[in-house]
Amino acid sequence: MSGKRNFVFELVINNHDFETEDVFESDAQKIADNLHCNLLCKKLQEHTLKMYLNFSHDKYLLKWSLIKHTLLIDKDSSYAHPESDVGLTTYSYFGGKFLMLLNQPKKYIGPTTSMHVKLEICVYRSVFYDLSQFSPHYADFLIKLDSGEQIYVSKSVLSNHSSFFNTYFNSTEYREYAQDEYKLHDVSFWPFIALLYVLYGIEITFRSLSDDHLKATVELAHRFQCDFAMRSFENHLLSLPVNKMKQWFDLAERYQMMELLRKIISSMTKEELKAIIPNNQVLGKLNPDTVQEVIGRLLDF
């Protein structure tokens, strides 16, 4: 979806409301089908305000937007001397975008004054795929999960990215295929959705995923033989600080993410390397390529 679209959200917080309430919200506005947003302010300890652009959406909606925001805060609606924040950001996957942590909101709020907050956003570009229902263009096959969720996916997209699904969709040997649906076992909803973001080519900020969530998504990419997705996840892990990256050694070894594995091994101390291969039993559990990398690194000391 192209073309600029502009939206304005406003809040007025008076002294009584600030003392008795913890959450303040503007009216919501429709950005697209199944996607609405509003300005949300949460009062934290020490009377600071955390301000968000809050999105509410159907969980089956894959989405990405490029958004410019202008946030203005003042004692009155003229905004003659406002505190402000301006930024350009992308939004996908999760339901909120942090804007500002406002310290000392009481300087705007008093017995006779209220704090006026205005958020102006300009949506420059957007991509949306609603996977809650059939679409001949991008959601023409039904996937059912053990948890009960039903997700319509593109046979073309999954076939192009996944050897597993390519074999399935193009084979006449599967009874389920004749029913135009397939049940995936041992698959959690949100990791599968995160994988679909990558397969559909929609930007997703991997650092917004928890470690467990990211690990589950990588495991699905490996299980379904999605090489492009595996490389995308490896590139993210390669960008982590060294100490954080080292925590992913087991996963890199298990799925033979060789560039990541080499970078982790090259950053390890002699003691860390020895801890990997303390005996022959453990050596036998490691991939031969991993053993070669570890021994080669040990010889450097």
TORNU-517695 format. One line per field, with one value per residue (C-alpha): residue number from 1; x, y, z. Coordinates in steps of 0.5 Angstrom, whole numbers, plus 500, padded with zeros to 3 digits. Layout:
N
num c(NUM,...)
X c(X,...)
Y c(Y,...)
Z c(Z,...)
end
This chain:
301
num c(1,2,3,4,5,6,7,8,9,10,11,12,13,14,15,16,17,18,19,20,21,22,23,24,25,26,27,28,29,30,31,32,33,34,35,36,37,38,39,40,41,42,43,44,45,46,47,48,49,50,51,52,53,54,55,56,57,58,59,60,61,62,63,64,65,66,67,68,69,70,71,72,73,74,75,76,77,78,79,80,81,82,83,84,85,86,87,88,89,90,91,92,93,94,95,96,97,98,99,100,101,102,103,104,105,106,107,108,109,110,111,112,113,114,115,116,117,118,119,120,121,122,123,124,125,126,127,128,129,130,131,132,133,134,135,136,137,138,139,140,141,142,143,144,145,146,147,148,149,150,151,152,153,154,155,156,157,158,159,160,161,162,163,164,165,166,167,168,169,170,171,172,173,174,175,176,177,178,179,180,181,182,183,184,185,186,187,188,189,190,191,192,193,194,195,196,197,198,199,200,201,202,203,204,205,206,207,208,209,210,211,212,213,214,215,216,217,218,219,220,221,222,223,224,225,226,227,228,229,230,231,232,233,234,235,236,237,238,239,240,241,242,243,244,245,246,247,248,249,250,251,252,253,254,255,256,257,258,259,260,261,262,263,264,265,266,267,268,269,270,271,272,273,274,275,276,277,278,279,280,281,282,283,284,285,286,287,288,289,290,291,292,293,294,295,296,297,298,299,300,301)
X c(500,503,501,502,496,496,493,493,492,491,490,489,491,489,491,485,486,494,493,488,489,495,493,491,489,487,481,483,484,483,490,488,483,484,489,488,492,492,497,498,501,503,505,511,514,516,511,514,510,512,509,507,504,500,497,491,491,488,494,493,495,502,504,510,509,514,512,514,512,512,510,508,507,505,501,495,493,497,503,507,513,512,517,518,520,521,523,522,521,519,513,512,510,509,503,507,512,516,516,518,519,517,520,517,510,508,511,505,500,497,491,489,493,493,498,496,499,499,502,502,504,505,505,509,509,505,505,499,497,491,492,486,482,483,486,487,493,497,493,491,492,490,495,492,496,495,493,487,489,488,493,492,498,501,503,507,511,512,514,519,522,521,524,519,513,515,515,508,505,507,506,500,502,499,492,491,493,487,483,487,489,495,496,502,504,509,508,507,503,508,514,511,508,515,518,512,514,521,518,513,519,517,522,522,526,529,531,524,524,525,531,526,522,527,530,523,523,530,528,522,526,531,525,522,528,528,535,533,530,536,541,537,537,544,546,542,546,552,550,550,555,561,558,551,553,557,550,548,554,549,544,549,553,546,544,551,551,558,559,556,560,567,566,564,570,574,572,573,579,583,579,572,575,577,570,567,571,573,573,572,564,563,567,563,557,560,559,566,567,566,571,576,574,575,582,584,583,586,593,593,594)
Y c(500,507,514,518,518,522,521,526,523,528,527,532,530,534,534,530,524,524,523,517,514,510,509,515,513,517,515,509,510,505,505,499,493,489,495,501,505,510,514,511,514,510,513,509,510,517,520,519,518,512,514,509,509,503,498,493,488,481,477,473,480,480,488,493,500,506,512,519,521,528,528,535,536,543,546,548,547,552,548,555,552,544,539,535,528,527,520,516,508,502,498,490,484,487,491,498,503,506,514,518,517,524,526,531,531,535,541,541,539,543,546,550,547,541,537,537,531,531,526,527,521,520,513,513,506,499,492,488,480,478,470,469,468,465,470,467,472,470,466,460,454,452,450,448,448,443,449,450,456,456,460,461,461,462,455,459,463,457,452,457,458,451,444,441,445,444,437,437,442,438,431,427,422,426,424,431,435,433,437,443,443,441,440,442,438,441,448,454,460,466,463,460,467,470,465,467,474,472,468,473,478,483,486,484,486,480,484,484,477,474,468,463,465,466,460,456,460,458,451,451,454,448,443,446,447,454,456,463,464,460,465,471,469,467,474,477,473,475,482,481,483,478,476,475,471,466,464,461,456,450,452,454,448,444,447,448,456,455,463,464,458,460,467,465,460,465,470,464,464,457,456,456,452,446,447,445,438,436,428,424,423,430,430,424,429,435,435,434,441,444,439,442,449,448,444,449,455,451,451,458,459)
Z c(500,498,499,505,510,516,523,529,536,542,550,555,562,568,575,578,573,573,581,580,574,571,564,559,552,546,541,536,529,523,519,515,515,522,524,529,533,538,543,550,556,562,569,572,579,581,576,570,563,558,551,546,539,541,535,536,530,529,530,523,520,517,517,516,516,515,520,521,528,531,539,542,549,553,558,553,546,543,543,543,547,547,549,543,539,532,529,523,524,522,525,524,528,535,538,540,539,544,543,549,557,560,566,571,568,574,571,566,570,576,580,574,568,564,560,552,548,541,536,529,525,517,514,508,506,508,507,510,509,512,514,517,511,504,499,492,492,498,503,499,503,510,516,522,529,535,539,534,530,523,518,511,507,500,497,492,498,502,496,494,501,504,501,506,503,496,496,500,496,489,491,490,496,501,503,507,500,497,503,501,509,513,520,523,530,535,532,537,533,535,532,526,525,526,520,516,516,514,508,506,505,511,515,522,528,531,537,539,540,546,546,547,542,537,538,537,530,528,530,525,520,520,521,514,511,510,508,506,513,517,513,516,523,522,520,526,531,527,529,537,542,543,550,547,541,545,548,541,541,542,537,531,532,532,525,523,522,520,519,526,529,526,529,536,536,534,540,545,550,551,557,554,548,553,556,550,549,555,553,547,549,548,542,539,540,536,528,525,522,529,532,526,528,535,535,529,534,540,536,535,542)
end
